[in-house]
Amino acid sequence: MYFQHDGAPSHYTRHVREYLNESFPNRWLGRGGPVAWPLRSPDLTPLDYYLWGHMKTLVYETKDDSRAVLRHRIFGAAEYMQPS
C-alpha cells in the first residue's frame, strides 16, 4: 500500500514526514517523499471518478430553485452514499 498526500505546508513538517517514513517506508508520495510525484499532477482517486459524479446525479435529478431543498438533497445523497 502507498500513501499519497498533496504537499500542503502542514503535510510537509518534519514530524509528518518522520511519521510517514515510519508508517510507509519508501511507500509514500508527496512533497519531500521517497517516491517522486509531479507537481500539479492529476492525482484522481476513486472518489473523483465515481462518488462525486454519482452524488451530483442524485442531487440534481430534478430541478429546484430552493436553496433549502438543494441542501436537503445534498445531505440526503451523502447519507445514502454511506456504507451500511
N, CA, C and O atoms as CSV, one atom per row, in Angstrom:
chain,resi,resn,atom,element,x,y,z
A,1,MET,N,N,0.842,-1.165,0.000
A,1,MET,CA,C,0.000,0.000,0.000
A,1,MET,C,C,0.897,1.241,0.000
A,1,MET,O,O,1.932,1.279,0.667
A,2,TYR,N,N,0.480,2.244,-0.756
A,2,TYR,CA,C,1.172,3.525,-0.803
A,2,TYR,C,C,0.279,4.602,-0.204
A,2,TYR,O,O,-0.947,4.510,-0.264
A,3,PHE,N,N,0.898,5.614,0.369
A,3,PHE,CA,C,0.164,6.754,0.905
A,3,PHE,C,C,0.518,7.965,0.060
A,3,PHE,O,O,1.689,8.205,-0.235
A,4,GLN,N,N,-0.491,8.724,-0.328
A,4,GLN,CA,C,-0.271,9.904,-1.155
A,4,GLN,C,C,-0.854,11.119,-0.455
A,4,GLN,O,O,-1.984,11.074,0.032
A,5,HIS,N,N,-0.091,12.204,-0.401
A,5,HIS,CA,C,-0.640,13.457,0.118
A,5,HIS,C,C,-0.320,14.568,-0.860
A,5,HIS,O,O,0.464,14.388,-1.792
A,6,ASP,N,N,-0.935,15.722,-0.637
A,6,ASP,CA,C,-0.875,16.783,-1.634
A,6,ASP,C,C,0.266,17.775,-1.455
A,6,ASP,O,O,0.377,18.710,-2.248
A,7,GLY,N,N,1.097,17.616,-0.473
A,7,GLY,CA,C,2.242,18.502,-0.310
A,7,GLY,C,C,1.905,19.851,0.304
A,7,GLY,O,O,2.707,20.781,0.225
A,8,ALA,N,N,0.736,19.971,0.914
A,8,ALA,CA,C,0.380,21.222,1.586
A,8,ALA,C,C,1.409,21.501,2.687
A,8,ALA,O,O,1.985,20.566,3.244
A,9,PRO,N,N,1.642,22.770,3.003
A,9,PRO,CA,C,2.655,23.092,4.019
A,9,PRO,C,C,2.502,22.315,5.327
A,9,PRO,O,O,3.499,21.905,5.920
A,10,SER,N,N,1.277,22.113,5.777
A,10,SER,CA,C,1.086,21.377,7.038
A,10,SER,C,C,1.466,19.905,6.897
A,10,SER,O,O,1.756,19.246,7.896
A,11,HIS,N,N,1.469,19.382,5.675
A,11,HIS,CA,C,1.843,17.984,5.450
A,11,HIS,C,C,3.346,17.819,5.231
A,11,HIS,O,O,3.841,16.699,5.107
A,12,TYR,N,N,4.065,18.930,5.184
A,12,TYR,CA,C,5.495,18.885,4.893
A,12,TYR,C,C,6.349,19.083,6.141
A,12,TYR,O,O,7.571,19.181,6.031
A,13,THR,N,N,5.748,19.144,7.307
A,13,THR,CA,C,6.543,19.348,8.518
A,13,THR,C,C,7.409,18.115,8.789
A,13,THR,O,O,7.121,17.015,8.319
A,14,ARG,N,N,8.434,18.324,9.530
A,14,ARG,CA,C,9.362,17.229,9.850
A,14,ARG,C,C,8.643,16.086,10.543
A,14,ARG,O,O,8.891,14.918,10.245
A,15,HIS,N,N,7.742,16.425,11.478
A,15,HIS,CA,C,7.026,15.388,12.226
A,15,HIS,C,C,6.164,14.521,11.304
A,15,HIS,O,O,6.113,13.301,11.464
A,16,VAL,N,N,5.499,15.140,10.358
A,16,VAL,CA,C,4.652,14.384,9.432
A,16,VAL,C,C,5.512,13.483,8.562
A,16,VAL,O,O,5.188,12.311,8.369
A,17,ARG,N,N,6.615,14.024,8.032
A,17,ARG,CA,C,7.487,13.204,7.178
A,17,ARG,C,C,8.114,12.049,7.960
A,17,ARG,O,O,8.264,10.952,7.423
A,18,GLU,N,N,8.477,12.282,9.215
A,18,GLU,CA,C,9.020,11.198,10.045
A,18,GLU,C,C,7.964,10.109,10.256
A,18,GLU,O,O,8.265,8.919,10.171
A,19,TYR,N,N,6.723,10.530,10.534
A,19,TYR,CA,C,5.647,9.567,10.717
A,19,TYR,C,C,5.434,8.756,9.444
A,19,TYR,O,O,5.309,7.532,9.504
A,20,LEU,N,N,5.392,9.422,8.299
A,20,LEU,CA,C,5.186,8.714,7.035
A,20,LEU,C,C,6.342,7.765,6.736
A,20,LEU,O,O,6.127,6.666,6.226
A,21,ASN,N,N,7.578,8.187,7.052
A,21,ASN,CA,C,8.725,7.304,6.835
A,21,ASN,C,C,8.650,6.057,7.712
A,21,ASN,O,O,9.072,4.978,7.296
A,22,GLU,N,N,8.117,6.203,8.918
A,22,GLU,CA,C,7.966,5.045,9.812
A,22,GLU,C,C,6.804,4.158,9.384
A,22,GLU,O,O,6.925,2.934,9.364
A,23,SER,N,N,5.675,4.781,9.040
A,23,SER,CA,C,4.461,4.027,8.721
A,23,SER,C,C,4.445,3.452,7.312
A,23,SER,O,O,3.900,2.371,7.087
A,24,PHE,N,N,5.042,4.170,6.362
A,24,PHE,CA,C,5.049,3.758,4.955
A,24,PHE,C,C,6.467,3.884,4.401
A,24,PHE,O,O,6.713,4.717,3.529
A,25,PRO,N,N,7.408,3.064,4.898
A,25,PRO,CA,C,8.796,3.212,4.450
A,25,PRO,C,C,8.928,3.030,2.939
A,25,PRO,O,O,8.567,1.987,2.392
A,26,ASN,N,N,9.453,4.068,2.272
A,26,ASN,CA,C,9.634,4.091,0.818
A,26,ASN,C,C,8.335,3.859,0.052
A,26,ASN,O,O,8.364,3.423,-1.099
A,27,ARG,N,N,7.188,4.149,0.685
A,27,ARG,CA,C,5.899,3.918,0.035
A,27,ARG,C,C,4.950,5.089,0.232
A,27,ARG,O,O,3.742,4.886,0.351
A,28,TRP,N,N,5.468,6.305,0.268
A,28,TRP,CA,C,4.550,7.447,0.314
A,28,TRP,C,C,4.958,8.458,-0.736
A,28,TRP,O,O,6.139,8.650,-1.024
A,29,LEU,N,N,3.952,9.097,-1.297
A,29,LEU,CA,C,4.139,10.048,-2.377
A,29,LEU,C,C,3.753,11.429,-1.881
A,29,LEU,O,O,2.746,11.595,-1.193
A,30,GLY,N,N,4.546,12.396,-2.228
A,30,GLY,CA,C,4.231,13.763,-1.836
A,30,GLY,C,C,5.497,14.577,-1.763
A,30,GLY,O,O,6.597,14.069,-1.981
A,31,ARG,N,N,5.332,15.828,-1.459
A,31,ARG,CA,C,6.464,16.751,-1.380
A,31,ARG,C,C,7.495,16.242,-0.379
A,31,ARG,O,O,7.180,16.019,0.790
A,32,GLY,N,N,8.720,16.061,-0.842
A,32,GLY,CA,C,9.788,15.594,0.021
A,32,GLY,C,C,9.760,14.114,0.303
A,32,GLY,O,O,10.504,13.639,1.162
A,33,GLY,N,N,8.925,13.371,-0.393
A,33,GLY,CA,C,8.800,11.939,-0.138
A,33,GLY,C,C,9.764,11.105,-0.937
A,33,GLY,O,O,10.420,11.614,-1.846
A,34,PRO,N,N,9.863,9.822,-0.613
A,34,PRO,CA,C,10.793,8.936,-1.300
A,34,PRO,C,C,10.358,8.589,-2.727
A,34,PRO,O,O,11.190,8.182,-3.537
A,35,VAL,N,N,9.086,8.742,-3.042
A,35,VAL,CA,C,8.589,8.462,-4.388
A,35,VAL,C,C,8.238,9.799,-5.030
A,35,VAL,O,O,7.409,10.547,-4.513
A,36,ALA,N,N,8.872,10.092,-6.154
A,36,ALA,CA,C,8.628,11.364,-6.831
A,36,ALA,C,C,7.205,11.423,-7.372
A,36,ALA,O,O,6.690,10.440,-7.905
A,37,TRP,N,N,6.587,12.566,-7.231
A,37,TRP,CA,C,5.246,12.780,-7.748
A,37,TRP,C,C,5.232,14.153,-8.406
A,37,TRP,O,O,5.527,15.150,-7.747
A,38,PRO,N,N,4.900,14.225,-9.672
A,38,PRO,CA,C,4.983,15.510,-10.377
A,38,PRO,C,C,4.065,16.578,-9.773
A,38,PRO,O,O,2.964,16.284,-9.306
A,39,LEU,N,N,4.542,17.808,-9.795
A,39,LEU,CA,C,3.714,18.914,-9.334
A,39,LEU,C,C,2.497,19.039,-10.232
A,39,LEU,O,O,2.565,18.769,-11.431
A,40,ARG,N,N,1.390,19.448,-9.645
A,40,ARG,CA,C,0.129,19.650,-10.362
A,40,ARG,C,C,-0.306,18.416,-11.157
A,40,ARG,O,O,-0.884,18.533,-12.238
A,41,SER,N,N,-0.027,17.264,-10.619
A,41,SER,CA,C,-0.404,16.032,-11.310
A,41,SER,C,C,-1.906,15.802,-11.150
A,41,SER,O,O,-2.489,16.206,-10.144
A,42,PRO,N,N,-2.528,15.165,-12.117
A,42,PRO,CA,C,-3.957,14.879,-11.982
A,42,PRO,C,C,-4.162,13.644,-11.116
A,42,PRO,O,O,-4.569,12.592,-11.608
A,43,ASP,N,N,-3.885,13.775,-9.855
A,43,ASP,CA,C,-3.935,12.644,-8.929
A,43,ASP,C,C,-5.369,12.314,-8.551
A,43,ASP,O,O,-5.792,12.538,-7.417
A,44,LEU,N,N,-6.109,11.781,-9.509
A,44,LEU,CA,C,-7.503,11.442,-9.280
A,44,LEU,C,C,-7.603,10.167,-8.460
A,44,LEU,O,O,-6.792,9.252,-8.597
A,45,THR,N,N,-8.602,10.130,-7.615
A,45,THR,CA,C,-8.846,8.982,-6.762
A,45,THR,C,C,-10.168,8.342,-7.165
A,45,THR,O,O,-10.910,8.917,-7.960
A,46,PRO,N,N,-10.475,7.164,-6.630
A,46,PRO,CA,C,-11.783,6.572,-6.918
A,46,PRO,C,C,-12.944,7.502,-6.562
A,46,PRO,O,O,-13.997,7.448,-7.198
A,47,LEU,N,N,-12.759,8.351,-5.552
A,47,LEU,CA,C,-13.821,9.304,-5.210
A,47,LEU,C,C,-14.062,10.272,-6.357
A,47,LEU,O,O,-15.204,10.617,-6.659
A,48,ASP,N,N,-12.980,10.708,-6.994
A,48,ASP,CA,C,-13.125,11.631,-8.118
A,48,ASP,C,C,-13.833,10.972,-9.286
A,48,ASP,O,O,-14.597,11.632,-9.991
A,49,TYR,N,N,-13.600,9.695,-9.507
A,49,TYR,CA,C,-14.190,9.002,-10.644
A,49,TYR,C,C,-15.648,8.623,-10.418
A,49,TYR,O,O,-16.439,8.650,-11.362
A,50,TYR,N,N,-16.016,8.278,-9.215
A,50,TYR,CA,C,-17.347,7.727,-9.005
A,50,TYR,C,C,-18.206,8.538,-8.034
A,50,TYR,O,O,-19.295,8.990,-8.389
A,51,LEU,N,N,-17.724,8.713,-6.838
A,51,LEU,CA,C,-18.573,9.234,-5.768
A,51,LEU,C,C,-19.183,10.587,-6.088
A,51,LEU,O,O,-20.400,10.750,-5.998
A,52,TRP,N,N,-18.361,11.564,-6.460
A,52,TRP,CA,C,-18.887,12.915,-6.668
A,52,TRP,C,C,-19.836,12.957,-7.849
A,52,TRP,O,O,-20.854,13.647,-7.795
A,53,GLY,N,N,-19.527,12.239,-8.909
A,53,GLY,CA,C,-20.433,12.194,-10.056
A,53,GLY,C,C,-21.772,11.575,-9.699
A,53,GLY,O,O,-22.822,12.060,-10.121
A,54,HIS,N,N,-21.732,10.514,-8.930
A,54,HIS,CA,C,-22.972,9.847,-8.526
A,54,HIS,C,C,-23.785,10.739,-7.593
A,54,HIS,O,O,-25.009,10.800,-7.703
A,55,MET,N,N,-23.114,11.430,-6.678
A,55,MET,CA,C,-23.833,12.340,-5.782
A,55,MET,C,C,-24.493,13.466,-6.575
A,55,MET,O,O,-25.624,13.851,-6.279
A,56,LYS,N,N,-23.793,13.998,-7.584
A,56,LYS,CA,C,-24.396,15.044,-8.408
A,56,LYS,C,C,-25.643,14.527,-9.111
A,56,LYS,O,O,-26.640,15.239,-9.229
A,57,THR,N,N,-25.581,13.290,-9.575
A,57,THR,CA,C,-26.751,12.702,-10.228
A,57,THR,C,C,-27.925,12.638,-9.258
A,57,THR,O,O,-29.054,12.955,-9.632
A,58,LEU,N,N,-27.672,12.235,-8.033
A,58,LEU,CA,C,-28.732,12.153,-7.033
A,58,LEU,C,C,-29.290,13.534,-6.673
A,58,LEU,O,O,-30.502,13.710,-6.550
A,59,VAL,N,N,-28.400,14.502,-6.508
A,59,VAL,CA,C,-28.816,15.837,-6.064
A,59,VAL,C,C,-29.585,16.572,-7.159
A,59,VAL,O,O,-30.588,17.230,-6.882
A,60,TYR,N,N,-29.118,16.460,-8.395
A,60,TYR,CA,C,-29.706,17.249,-9.483
A,60,TYR,C,C,-30.655,16.452,-10.376
A,60,TYR,O,O,-30.884,16.839,-11.522
A,61,GLU,N,N,-31.209,15.350,-9.876
A,61,GLU,CA,C,-32.086,14.555,-10.732
A,61,GLU,C,C,-33.349,15.320,-11.127
A,61,GLU,O,O,-33.920,15.046,-12.182
A,62,THR,N,N,-33.793,16.263,-10.311
A,62,THR,CA,C,-34.877,17.162,-10.692
A,62,THR,C,C,-34.461,18.582,-10.352
A,62,THR,O,O,-33.738,18.816,-9.383
A,63,LYS,N,N,-34.924,19.525,-11.158
A,63,LYS,CA,C,-34.544,20.927,-10.968
A,63,LYS,C,C,-35.406,21.557,-9.877
A,63,LYS,O,O,-36.614,21.333,-9.812
A,64,ASP,N,N,-34.764,22.345,-9.029
A,64,ASP,CA,C,-35.481,23.078,-7.998
A,64,ASP,C,C,-34.689,24.341,-7.684
A,64,ASP,O,O,-33.459,24.302,-7.629
A,65,ASP,N,N,-35.368,25.439,-7.480
A,65,ASP,CA,C,-34.701,26.712,-7.223
A,65,ASP,C,C,-34.533,27.026,-5.746
A,65,ASP,O,O,-33.939,28.045,-5.392
A,66,SER,N,N,-35.044,26.171,-4.891
A,66,SER,CA,C,-34.992,26.427,-3.459
A,66,SER,C,C,-33.657,25.982,-2.869
A,66,SER,O,O,-33.223,24.847,-3.065
A,67,ARG,N,N,-33.031,26.876,-2.160
A,67,ARG,CA,C,-31.760,26.562,-1.502
A,67,ARG,C,C,-31.951,25.494,-0.420
A,67,ARG,O,O,-31.103,24.618,-0.246
A,68,ALA,N,N,-33.050,25.573,0.290
A,68,ALA,CA,C,-33.333,24.608,1.357
A,68,ALA,C,C,-33.499,23.203,0.788
A,68,ALA,O,O,-33.010,22.233,1.368
A,69,VAL,N,N,-34.198,23.090,-0.360
A,69,VAL,CA,C,-34.387,21.778,-0.982
A,69,VAL,C,C,-33.051,21.239,-1.478
A,69,VAL,O,O,-32.760,20.054,-1.316
A,70,LEU,N,N,-32.239,22.102,-2.082
A,70,LEU,CA,C,-30.919,21.678,-2.559
A,70,LEU,C,C,-30.069,21.169,-1.396
A,70,LEU,O,O,-29.427,20.124,-1.501
A,71,ARG,N,N,-30.067,21.899,-0.304
A,71,ARG,CA,C,-29.311,21.477,0.884
A,71,ARG,C,C,-29.819,20.124,1.393
A,71,ARG,O,O,-29.023,19.250,1.736
A,72,HIS,N,N,-31.126,19.956,1.441
A,72,HIS,CA,C,-31.723,18.698,1.887
A,72,HIS,C,C,-31.291,17.545,0.968
A,72,HIS,O,O,-30.976,16.457,1.449
A,73,ARG,N,N,-31.275,17.779,-0.331
A,73,ARG,CA,C,-30.861,16.739,-1.276
A,73,ARG,C,C,-29.388,16.380,-1.113
A,73,ARG,O,O,-29.018,15.210,-1.207
A,74,ILE,N,N,-28.551,17.379,-0.870
A,74,ILE,CA,C,-27.111,17.112,-0.679
A,74,ILE,C,C,-26.905,16.225,0.547
A,74,ILE,O,O,-26.176,15.235,0.489
A,75,PHE,N,N,-27.550,16.585,1.656
A,75,PHE,CA,C,-27.412,15.776,2.870
A,75,PHE,C,C,-28.007,14.383,2.674
A,75,PHE,O,O,-27.458,13.390,3.153
A,76,GLY,N,N,-29.132,14.320,1.965
A,76,GLY,CA,C,-29.753,13.029,1.697
A,76,GLY,C,C,-28.866,12.130,0.838
A,76,GLY,O,O,-28.755,10.931,1.096
A,77,ALA,N,N,-28.237,12.712,-0.181
A,77,ALA,CA,C,-27.340,11.953,-1.050
A,77,ALA,C,C,-26.123,11.457,-0.271
A,77,ALA,O,O,-25.692,10.319,-0.450
A,78,ALA,N,N,-25.572,12.306,0.591
A,78,ALA,CA,C,-24.416,11.913,1.401
A,78,ALA,C,C,-24.789,10.775,2.343
A,78,ALA,O,O,-24.009,9.843,2.538
A,79,GLU,N,N,-25.965,10.853,2.919
A,79,GLU,CA,C,-26.411,9.789,3.811
A,79,GLU,C,C,-26.632,8.498,3.040
A,79,GLU,O,O,-26.276,7.420,3.518
A,80,TYR,N,N,-27.211,8.596,1.862
A,80,TYR,CA,C,-27.463,7.427,1.009
A,80,TYR,C,C,-26.148,6.754,0.612
A,80,TYR,O,O,-26.083,5.529,0.512
A,81,MET,N,N,-25.102,7.553,0.388
A,81,MET,CA,C,-23.817,7.019,-0.093
A,81,MET,C,C,-22.999,6.372,1.027
A,81,MET,O,O,-22.023,5.681,0.735
A,82,GLN,N,N,-23.356,6.569,2.275
A,82,GLN,CA,C,-22.586,5.971,3.366
A,82,GLN,C,C,-22.728,4.470,3.358
A,82,GLN,O,O,-23.818,3.945,3.129
A,83,PRO,N,N,-21.621,3.764,3.608
A,83,PRO,CA,C,-21.702,2.300,3.659
A,83,PRO,C,C,-22.568,1.846,4.829
A,83,PRO,O,O,-22.596,2.477,5.886
A,84,SER,N,N,-23.258,0.763,4.619
A,84,SER,CA,C,-24.139,0.266,5.701
A,84,SER,C,C,-23.454,-0.723,6.585
A,84,SER,O,O,-24.058,-1.228,7.532
